[in-house]
Amino acid sequence: MYRVIAVGLVVISLVGVAAPPAAASTAADQLDALLKEGKTREAYRQIAKAVQADPSLMESYGFLMAAGRVARTYSREDPPGNAGESYRVRLKAEAVECFGMAERLVEPGEEQTAASTAWRQAADELVLGASTAFNAKRFDLALDYSRAITRVSPEDRLGPALTIRIGQMVDRPELQLEGVRAAVAARFPIQDYYVLAASLEVSVENGAGLDAALAHVATGLEVVPNDLQLLAERVRLMLLADRAADATAALATFRNQTFAQLDEPADRVPYRVFLGLYSETLGQTEAARGDYEAVVKHDPGHHQARFGLGKLLVDEAAAVRRKGLDLPFDAVEESRALDEQADTLLRKARGHFEAIHDPQDPRSDVMVTLITIYGQLDDFDAVRDMQAQYDKYMYGPRK
């Protein structure tokens, strides 16, 4: 067994050869004696000296328990010199590591119970310190705690979750990414971690993290098989990576799983929005239309679905008008029929965009599209009215 651990200000690498019981007992007794005399700092320094002289002490239950007691006691005293609060965090983490190693060295029984209890108490002090620092908005100190928790208790979700939260509070996406990477490495069965990790890999790395993002999603699908959020994210990432063939296959899986897992059409609404968006991106127009229509049926005011349907109709109208441009000059009746067909499509599109236009909370993309539609339908009063709304939204009321 090979271990690396930081104890007593020294990083020690060792092979697991246990110290002679008498030597280990003597070293542990020396530490306890110094503690009883109130010489905590000296005891802490003695840990490093003892381990440097005999690295196998780190395989001794008694020595590790004594070292953990020293580190934990020292963490409650004033930090030396200008060490600051981060020094306390380090000491508390060392105590947790020592007690954890001691627990793993012995068989179930009184010794393991004692080590487990000491480990939990020391770990609780880390958690309490993290909570206190975060609530006091001492985010740098809270980050020290969250990183310590992640290091000494990788199975504890608190460390990564707190790092993510701190990143959000101080607007540092790289800290959020650090937290979700730790969560993914621990393979926590929570799909949100994997989706957030993928999203941050792309945004923080300015698009260079697509491979890492897809790897996070793949890991997530191993931990939470066929999760719909992860299946949707996989399609999105493949589209970003210009992997159309892979995205098409991934979209088919996402669609099949959506219908297989959700019996009620209303329950499918959130996912059919994404199915529509991705189908539209891949040129699967009719599939996208069906998805958007299904969403609007259950949620008539759904912005994305209405916008998607309207956009498909506008695009279809444009394609019809292009056909008319290719006709010979004397094909008057056929040209008029195509114009009427295009106008019919635009009137349907108009209905969708007007349904989601809110003068009290307008959106520029909706207003610009409506101005274009009104113009093509020769409704110039509507053009002027919407143009005025747009100008007010963009530039403020006229003086």
Buried (B, 14 or more C-beta within 10 A) or exposed (E): EEBEBBBBEEEBEBEEEEBEEEBBBBBBEBBBEBBEEEEBEEBBBBBBEBBEEBBBBBBBBBBBBBBBBBBBBBBEEEBEEEEEBBBBBBBBBBBBBBBBBBBEBBEEEEBBEBBBEBBEEBBEBBBEBBBEBBEEEBBEBBBBBBBBBBBBBBEBBBBBBBBBBBBEEBEBBEBBBBBBBBBBBBBBEBBBBBBBBBBBBBBBBEEEBBEBBBBBBEBBBEBBEEBBBBBBBBBBBBBBBEBEEBBBEBBEBBBEBBEEBBEEEEEBBBBBBBBBBBBBBBEBEEBBBBBBBBBBEBBEEBBBBBBBBBBBBBBBBEEBBEEBEEEEEEEEEEBEEBBEBBBEBBBBBBEBBBBBBEEEEBBEEBBBBBBBBBBBBEBEEBBEBBBEBBEEBEEEEEE
